[in-house]
């Protein structure tokens, strides 16, 4: 009777071991097949990883901006070129093209349209390599009055520093910024004495293209 009981237990354990082995093997094959048919399952990433970002098309090209124009497989046409003072650029086969006032995407389409007479399905990319058109002015009692390119979001104090600081008789409490508006121009006061002492810091505004800082 003891022999029969041991034999039964042995057979039961063997059957359980076989079932466990088969279950693991089947699970491994299922995962392997899924990875084979869906490569993204191996990395845990989907198709969104390689999705292209939308075209940035908010910038408006202006005079003196430097553009990098690339025409695929056409190195003789591709080049870096500044926008002339009349707002145009010149390219081989294309001739003169209006660039100022357009976005890079619009200019791409215009150039590609003109190239269709010479190239089948031209692929054109326009990138703004250097921004020189967006400027502010500073006038009056500063060392170097004139126009300056806007870079790194300058404030009124930054503008004064770029212009070399005040002259001897500058009225530091009566500075103002002239800003062009849609309906009318606005005059924004700026008291350098207060700001230099850490008072009313909100008046040290960031300058926008076309702003004029006046130091009486």
C-alpha positions as CSV (number, residue, x, y, z in Angstrom):
1,X,0.0,0.0,0.0
2,X,2.9,2.4,0.8
3,X,4.5,1.7,-2.5
4,X,1.3,2.5,-4.4
5,X,1.0,5.8,-2.5
6,X,4.5,6.9,-3.3
7,X,4.1,5.9,-7.0
8,X,1.0,8.0,-7.2
9,X,2.6,11.0,-5.7
10,X,5.6,10.7,-8.0
11,X,3.4,10.5,-11.1
12,X,1.4,13.5,-9.9
13,X,4.5,15.6,-9.4
14,X,5.9,14.6,-12.7
15,X,2.7,15.6,-14.4
16,X,2.7,19.0,-12.7
17,X,6.3,19.7,-13.8
18,X,5.5,18.8,-17.4
19,X,2.5,21.1,-17.4
20,X,4.5,24.0,-15.9
21,X,7.3,23.5,-18.6
22,X,4.7,23.5,-21.4
23,X,3.0,26.6,-20.0
24,X,6.3,28.5,-19.9
25,X,7.3,27.4,-23.4
26,X,3.9,28.5,-24.8
27,X,4.1,31.9,-23.1
28,X,7.6,32.5,-24.4
29,X,6.6,31.7,-27.9
30,X,3.6,34.0,-27.7
31,X,5.7,37.0,-26.5
32,X,8.3,36.2,-29.2
33,X,5.7,36.2,-31.9
34,X,4.2,39.5,-30.7
35,X,7.7,41.1,-30.7
36,X,8.4,39.8,-34.2
37,X,5.2,41.2,-35.6
38,X,5.3,44.5,-33.6
39,X,8.9,45.8,-33.1
40,X,7.6,48.6,-30.9
41,X,6.6,46.0,-28.3
42,X,10.4,45.2,-27.7
43,X,11.3,48.8,-26.8
44,X,8.0,49.7,-25.2
45,X,7.8,52.7,-27.6
46,X,5.2,53.3,-30.3
47,X,5.2,55.1,-33.6
48,X,4.8,58.5,-31.8
49,X,8.6,58.4,-31.0
50,X,9.5,59.1,-34.7
51,X,6.6,61.5,-35.3
52,X,7.9,64.7,-36.9
53,X,7.2,68.0,-35.1
54,X,5.0,70.5,-36.9
55,X,6.6,73.1,-39.1
56,X,7.4,76.3,-37.1
57,X,5.9,79.1,-39.2
58,X,5.3,82.0,-36.9
59,X,8.4,84.0,-37.8
60,X,8.1,86.7,-40.5
61,X,11.2,87.3,-42.6
62,X,12.5,90.8,-42.7
63,X,15.3,92.9,-44.4
64,X,18.9,91.9,-43.5
65,X,17.8,88.4,-42.2
66,X,20.1,85.6,-43.4
67,X,18.3,82.6,-44.9
68,X,19.7,79.1,-45.4
69,X,17.9,77.8,-48.6
70,X,18.3,74.1,-49.4
71,X,17.0,72.5,-52.6
72,X,17.3,68.7,-52.3
73,X,19.9,67.2,-54.6
74,X,20.6,70.7,-56.1
75,X,23.8,72.0,-54.5
76,X,24.2,74.7,-57.1
77,X,21.0,76.4,-56.0
78,X,21.3,75.7,-52.3
79,X,23.0,78.5,-50.4
80,X,23.0,80.9,-47.5
81,X,21.8,84.4,-48.6
82,X,20.9,87.7,-46.9
83,X,17.6,89.4,-47.6
84,X,18.3,92.7,-49.4
85,X,17.1,96.1,-48.3
86,X,14.3,95.8,-51.0
87,X,13.1,92.6,-49.3
88,X,14.1,90.3,-52.1
89,X,16.7,87.5,-52.7
90,X,18.1,86.1,-55.9
91,X,18.6,82.5,-56.7
92,X,19.8,80.6,-59.8
93,X,16.9,79.5,-62.1
94,X,14.5,81.3,-59.9
95,X,15.7,84.9,-60.2
96,X,14.4,87.5,-57.8
97,X,11.9,86.4,-55.1
98,X,10.2,88.5,-52.5
99,X,11.2,87.2,-49.0
100,X,10.5,90.0,-46.6
101,X,7.0,89.9,-45.1
102,X,6.7,86.1,-45.7
103,X,7.1,83.2,-43.4
104,X,9.7,80.5,-44.2
105,X,7.0,78.0,-45.2
106,X,5.4,80.5,-47.6
107,X,8.8,81.3,-49.1
108,X,9.5,77.6,-49.5
109,X,6.3,77.2,-51.6
110,X,7.1,80.2,-53.7
111,X,10.6,79.0,-54.6
112,X,9.4,75.5,-55.3
113,X,6.6,76.8,-57.6
114,X,9.2,78.7,-59.6
115,X,11.6,75.7,-59.8
116,X,8.9,73.4,-61.2
117,X,9.7,74.8,-64.7
118,X,13.2,73.3,-64.4
119,X,13.1,70.6,-61.7
120,X,10.6,67.8,-61.3
121,X,9.0,67.9,-57.8
122,X,11.5,70.2,-56.1
123,X,11.9,69.9,-52.4
124,X,12.8,73.3,-50.8
125,X,13.7,74.1,-47.2
126,X,14.1,77.6,-45.9
127,X,15.6,78.3,-42.4
128,X,16.3,81.6,-40.8
129,X,20.0,81.4,-40.1
130,X,20.4,84.9,-38.5
131,X,17.8,87.4,-37.4
132,X,18.9,91.0,-38.2
133,X,15.5,92.6,-39.0
134,X,14.1,92.7,-35.6
135,X,15.5,95.8,-34.0
136,X,14.9,98.5,-31.4
137,X,16.1,102.1,-31.3
138,X,17.6,104.1,-28.5
139,X,17.9,107.9,-28.8
140,X,19.0,110.9,-26.8
141,X,21.5,111.2,-24.0
142,X,23.4,107.9,-24.3
143,X,26.9,107.2,-25.5
144,X,26.0,105.3,-28.6
145,X,22.4,106.1,-29.9
146,X,21.1,104.0,-32.8
147,X,19.4,100.8,-33.8
148,X,20.3,97.5,-32.2
149,X,19.3,93.9,-33.1
150,X,16.9,92.4,-30.6
151,X,18.5,89.3,-29.0
152,X,17.8,87.4,-25.8
153,X,14.8,89.5,-25.0
154,X,16.5,92.7,-23.9
155,X,15.0,95.0,-21.2
156,X,15.2,98.8,-21.0
157,X,18.3,98.5,-18.8
158,X,19.8,96.1,-21.3
159,X,19.2,98.7,-24.0
160,X,20.9,101.5,-22.0
161,X,23.9,99.2,-21.4
162,X,24.2,98.3,-25.1
163,X,24.2,102.0,-25.9
164,X,27.1,102.6,-23.6
165,X,25.3,104.2,-20.7
166,X,24.2,107.7,-20.0
167,X,25.8,111.0,-20.9
168,X,26.4,113.5,-18.2
169,X,23.1,115.4,-18.5
170,X,20.7,112.5,-19.0
171,X,17.4,112.8,-17.2
172,X,17.4,109.3,-15.7
173,X,14.0,109.7,-14.1
174,X,12.2,110.8,-17.3
175,X,13.1,108.0,-19.8
176,X,10.3,106.5,-21.8
177,X,9.7,103.8,-24.4
178,X,7.7,104.6,-27.5
179,X,5.8,101.5,-28.7
180,X,3.9,101.2,-32.0
181,X,0.4,100.0,-31.5
182,X,-2.4,98.9,-33.9
183,X,-4.6,102.0,-33.1
184,X,-2.1,104.4,-31.6
185,X,1.4,104.6,-30.3
186,X,1.9,104.2,-26.5
187,X,4.4,106.0,-24.3
188,X,5.7,103.8,-21.4
189,X,7.6,105.7,-18.6
190,X,10.8,104.4,-17.1
191,X,12.5,105.7,-14.0
192,X,16.1,104.5,-14.0
193,X,16.7,105.8,-10.5
194,X,13.9,103.6,-9.0
195,X,14.8,100.5,-10.9
196,X,18.5,100.8,-10.1
197,X,17.5,100.8,-6.4
198,X,15.2,97.8,-6.8
199,X,11.9,99.8,-6.8
200,X,9.0,99.4,-9.2
201,X,10.9,96.7,-11.2
202,X,7.8,96.0,-13.4
203,X,8.6,99.1,-15.5
204,X,11.8,97.4,-16.7
205,X,9.9,95.9,-19.6
206,X,11.2,93.6,-22.3
207,X,11.6,95.4,-25.6
208,X,9.7,94.5,-28.7
209,X,10.7,95.0,-32.4
210,X,10.2,98.6,-33.4
211,X,10.4,100.0,-29.8
212,X,12.2,103.3,-29.3
213,X,13.9,104.1,-26.0
214,X,14.2,107.9,-25.5
215,X,16.6,109.2,-22.9
216,X,16.0,113.0,-22.6
